[in-house]
Amino acid sequence: MKTPTLVSWFLAAGLLLAATGCTSANSSGVAHRNGPVRLQVAVVVPASMNMIRDDDVADSFGQSVRATLHAHGFKGRIKLLDETDATNPDLPLLEVNLTQWQVDPSGNVSCTFGATLRTPAGEKGLGLFTGNALLVWAPRNSNARIDSFEGAAHDALDNLADRIEQTGLLAKAPAM
């Protein structure tokens, strides 16, 4: 009888420690999730016959935009908009027109998009951005292929983040 009680105690203690670790790890990102929205992002993808796929691609690419901008030091919450969301004219809007995010003929993942930044302080066409990554075809490992697509996106998005910083428009935007 003592063994199951001892095992239960260690299990409970482990769960408590794990929960404490998860809570403290998330506290650093709370400002990004709960703070005021500082940037709106709209991702436009080419129309296809599969609207569910289009929504998934837009959402996935939007998550990559958010992660890259935060990695480059953008402070504040980034709201990803879908086509039904109304934009707030008082907040900056980054519009990304994704034209290509696929495997190219050479077997690499290629990502191409154009971007425009609209703020109360002004509007700036940011240009065309491209990124590439080697496609990994590991057997039974879809995560490796996902990583290849994310790598191509982040390659292009790193250049976008630098260009946004050069414009100075987000620094002038109100922190709402």
Secondary structure, 3 states (H helix, E strand, C coil): CHHHHHHHHHHHHHHHHHHHHHHHHHHCCHHHHHCCEEEEEEEECCCCCCHHHHHHHHHHHHHHHHHHHHHCCCCCEEEEECCCCCCCCCCCEEEEEEEEEEECCCCEEEEEEEEEEEECCEEEEEEEEEEEEECCCCCCCHHHHHHHHHHHHHHHHHHHHHHHHHHCHHHHCCCC
